[in-house]
Amino acid sequence: MIVREMEPGDLEQVMRIEETLFSVPWTREGFLTYLLKPEAAFLVVEEKGSILGYCGVITVLDEGDITNVAVRPDRQREGIGNFLIASLIRLMDAIGVTTLHLEVRRSNASAIRLYQRQGFKEDGLRKHYYTDPDEDALLMSRIPGKC
Ligand SMILES: CC(C)(COP(=O)(O)OP(=O)(O)OC[C@H]1O[C@@H](n2cnc3c(N)ncnc32)[C@H](O)[C@@H]1OP(=O)(O)O)[C@@H](O)C(=O)NCCC(=O)NCCS
């Protein structure tokens, strides 16, 4: 199992996972647009040519917003999510992006636990942020010196 940067050729597999997991999935064009942005970084975890999970971040100066985190349903609860976020944090640290932010559905207990284990703390709530179904977003940040 390796972690590497996402490439346009990964998008067929990424889209299959994205459309399975999310009620409002990103489009292929959305991923492609972000992949081409110099201030974005997307990682995949791959095993023998199969994409098992991916995550993405968009950066501004020393801060980053995590835009995507997903693990293929049949490979969840094996530590892949943890591996992805730890790899993303390491990569961001190496380029001086030290503060990371994200939003997560309030009911998404396993994602919230994963982020807490990686040093993220709750720091706000965005009412009715998500649709289909309507739900509040919990805002979480990982701030140096506060982990
Ligand atoms: C949230 C998500 C990314 C987590 O990915 P994951 O690979 O399952 O995460 P991990 O395996 O690292 O950790 C998840 C759980 O598995 C457990 N786990 C890890 N390795 C394990 C193992 N070998 N055996 C049993 N359980 C294990 C962890 O303890 C953790 O348990 P907990 O949630 O009860 O605390 C994944 O569930 C997912 O893709 N969900 C749908 C999309 C989503 O919600 N994305 C986040 C949007 S903000």
The ligand as an ORCA input file, in Angstrom:
! r2SCAN-3c Opt
* xyz 0 1
  C     -14.287      8.780      7.541
  C     -13.431      7.791      6.764
  C     -12.574      8.560      5.762
  C     -12.539      7.024      7.748
  O     -11.679      6.184      6.989
  P     -11.161      4.758      7.582
  O     -10.128      4.255      6.659
  O     -12.316      3.905      7.865
  O     -10.492      5.298      8.928
  P      -9.589      4.452      9.918
  O      -9.648      2.997      9.588
  O      -8.246      5.100      9.931
  O     -10.316      4.718     11.279
  C     -11.735      4.470     11.372
  C     -12.036      3.466     12.444
  O     -11.463      2.216     12.143
  C     -10.809      1.715     13.298
  N      -9.734      0.848     12.843
  C      -8.581      1.225     12.281
  N      -7.843      0.128     11.987
  C      -8.598     -0.923     12.356
  C      -8.418     -2.319     12.292
  N      -7.286     -2.852     11.794
  N      -9.407     -3.116     12.728
  C     -10.547     -2.600     13.227
  N     -10.783     -1.285     13.312
  C      -9.813     -0.472     12.894
  C     -10.313      2.936     13.992
  O     -10.048      2.711     15.351
  C     -11.510      3.829     13.811
  O     -12.507      3.460     14.736
  P     -13.498      4.504     15.321
  O     -14.101      5.253     14.143
  O     -14.483      3.668     16.047
  O     -12.657      5.377     16.177
  C     -14.301      6.726      6.020
  O     -15.163      6.137      6.952
  C     -15.108      7.302      4.877
  O     -14.635      7.360      3.742
  N     -16.356      7.693      5.158
  C     -17.250      8.173      4.145
  C     -16.814      9.489      3.585
  C     -16.655     10.519      4.671
  O     -17.481     10.630      5.569
  N     -15.589     11.337      4.575
  C     -15.288     12.384      5.522
  C     -15.932     13.629      5.069
  S     -15.545     14.987      6.169
*
